[in-house]
Amino acid sequence: MKRSLLFLLLLSFAAQAQHKMQWPKHQKALIVLTYDDALESQLNNAIPQLEAAGLKATFFLTGDINSVTIPRWRKAAKKGFELGNHTIFHPCGVVDDNPVSSASYTVHGILGEIEDMNHFLYAVDGKFYRTYAYPCTETTVGNGKDYVDSLKLSNLIKYARVGGDTDAVVTDFKHLDPLLVPSYGLEGNNTGEQLIAFVKNTVRKGGMGIFMFHGIGGDYITVSAEAHRQLVSYLKQHKKEIWVATFQEAMDYIEQQNKLNR
């Protein structure tokens, strides 16, 4: 009886080892930097810091981009930064001062807006495939109608990011829903030490950690430019053990590895 139990435990450990993700170049973990709402502080502070460190990231844009910022976002896309879909009007039901309420939306309406934003983004960067971030991390519209399955069937979006906390490190890639990928949603005023601590936790677990930023040194839900610089510097210094990729690059790789390990 004891031998049988030991054998089953060994099989379980072996199965877990087989499903552990193997990152490129023998790196230990994956970090994805994402930024929401097309904020000017991201153009002024985040992108220059990332460029100086040779790192890429994903920016989820809304219809707030305009004649002044579109050329800057287009330039960023040409340099390898990913432009993702965050809807046109950013409908939200949980934030009181959000100008557009998601309560008035239907599933058909939100899908139509996502499709329109895809066209808008194509005019900016000329790309067809798009990733998505749920506004206010909500996956429902109207009176609580979930639209994840409908989004999946629409084929409008390849991968989608939701919210989370400091424990939002992905390690179970076999069961990861590509349209419900968790992230570390920052609340603002986070220190560089806190940001780096999330990276260290991700490395310790050998998984994928996704940051969800808003303002960088300005705007709202703000992380200071200095705290962001400390994180970027740490990632640059540890690039041999940490892979920093855009959201689409990361998910494409995970999808490919899952297919190989079936």
Sequence and secondary structure as in RCSB ss.txt:
>XXXX:A:sequence
MKRSLLFLLLLSFAAQAQHKMQWPKHQKALIVLTYDDALESQLNNAIPQLEAAGLKATFFLTGDINSVTIPRWRK
AAKKGFELGNHTIFHPCGVVDDNPVSSASYTVHGILGEIEDMNHFLYAVDGKFYRTYAYPCTETTVGNGKDYVDS
LKLSNLIKYARVGGDTDAVVTDFKHLDPLLVPSYGLEGNNTGEQLIAFVKNTVRKGGMGIFMFHGIGGDYITVSA
EAHRQLVSYLKQHKKEIWVATFQEAMDYIEQQNKLNR
>XXXX:A:secstr
 HHHHHHHHHHHHHHHHHHS   GGG SEEEEEEEES  HHIIIIIHHHHHHHT   EEEE TT  TTTHHHHHH
HHHTT EEEE  SS  BSS TT SSBGGG  HHHHHHHHHHHHHHHHHHH     EEE GGG  EETTTEE HHH
HHHHTS SEEE    TT EE   TT  TTSB  EE  S   HHHHHHHHHHHHHHTSEEEEEE  BSSSSS B H
HHHHHHHHHHHHTTTTEEEE HHHHHHHHHHHHHHT 
